[in-house]
């Protein structure tokens, strides 16, 4: 009986270690995906602001107050 319990505990430990490895890999992938998405967001935000600045140069100043709540 003791041997069966030891084998069961060992199997559970191996399963837990596998789950931990999978969780670490998933977390690593999530961090990489977030970093990539953040870079894209920052780049697109900068492009949007630059495009809006160009529009502002071509049109009256109230555009900035509308888009940025009057604060930038």
N, C-alpha and C positions, 0 to 999 in steps of 0.2 A: 504494500500500500504506500509506504514512504517513497519508493521508487516512482510510482505513478504520480504522486504529488510533485516530486522533484521535476519530473518530465513535463508536467503541466505548467509548473511555474517557469521552467526554462522556455517553454514554447510561448508563454505569455510575455516573458521578458524580450524574447526575440521579436515578437509581434510589436511590442511597445517601441523597441529600437527602430524597427522598420517605419512605424508611424512617425516617429520623431524625425528620421531622415527625410521622409516625404514632406513633413511639415516644414523643415528647414529649407528644402529645395523649393517648395511652393512659395515660402516667404522671400527667398532670394529672387525668384522670378517676379514676384509682385513688386519688390523694391526696384528691380531693373525696369519693369514696365512703368512704374510711377515716375522714375527719373526720366525715362524717355518721353512720357506724356508731358511732364513738367517742362522739358526743353522745348517741345513743340508749342505748348501753351505760351511760354515766354516769347518765343520767336513770333508767333502769330499776334500776340498782344502788341509787340513792338511794331510789327508791320501795320496793324490796325491804327495805332497811334500815329505812325508816320503818315499813313494815308489820310487820316483825319486832319493832321497838321497841314498837309497839302491842300485839302479842301478848305480849311480855314483861311489859308493864304489867298484862296480864290474867292471866298465868300465872306460875308459879314461875321463879326466876332460872336454873335449870339449862339453860334453852333457849339462853341466850347462850353458855354454855360448850360446848354441843353444836355450835352453828352456827359459832362463830368460834374454836373450839379453845381457848376460855378467854381469848383475847386479842382485844382490839378496837382 
